[in-house]
């Protein structure tokens, strides 16, 4: 049994309660919206983000009702960003299913994303969970800034390693950081602890994105289409490293490929060859392990030999061991 399956089995009761909370949060009197919400719930993924909330909270004792609201808030926010991302990226498939915009068009997908975001924020306001609201609102801000920074830099093809990490801290890592901070905040009020859990989640989130970057250059069936980042002209860390090390001629060729209207199979093969040749994948793997190590060092004071507490470490390990 995989680590994620073991965790889900151990926390099956808690996940069931979370599911009830999430479904209740998406209830609406608008028939079309209710139909779309039913579709969204059926095609849920690994539930990693709610798990990070629940497992972070469990470090401090039995999970309470505020924790379940926090997990629902995160899932509402995450689902909202997916709906918006699919519109921005002109994507019609997600996890093997048709995206909302593919079935109901862009305008409805954007409005559904807005609805989900508002429901997440209202869930906090209605219960006076202003500490949770602050954490989630900060995450929305960071994610938006990260996406916009990526779009700005991608146009000029001048993303260096420092800018890359600034981007992924915002667009990817900030949400996982918020999950861990929410879990801690739902159970106690010590700001130092909440900050530690945010820092822990930020390191895990960076490692999570690095794993995705590495996937794009995979040669095995990993459950995710290969070379998607190249086709979408995204500057990932393995490619940034290759661009820093390759010859001027090779660099110009890669830049010209990214500036072309359509990237062909031979272009993907050339870019992949350069990334492998100049150890872009190996470097990304080193960085991923470094961030996982930092995450574990931050969380170490809060983890005893208690088996339940070690489930959080197992979830961290799954981030870099996953094959999808």
Secondary structure, 3 states (H helix, E strand, C coil): CCHHHHHHHHCHHHHHHHHHHHHHHCCCCCHHHHHHHHHHHHCCCCCHHHHHHHHHHHCCCCCCHHHHHHHHHHHHHHHHHHHHHHHHCCCCEECCEECHHHHHHHHHHHHHHHHHHHHHHHHHHHCCCHHHHHHHHHHHHHHHHHHHHHHHHHHHCCCCHHHHHHHHHHHHHHHHHHHHHHHHHHHCCCHHHHHHHHHHHHHHHHHHHHHHHHHCCCCCCCCCCCCHHHHCCCCCHHHHHHHHHCCHHHHHHHHHHHHCCCCCHHHHHHHHHHHHHCCHHHHHHHHHHHHHHHHHHHHHHHCCCCHHHHHHHHHHHHHHHCCC
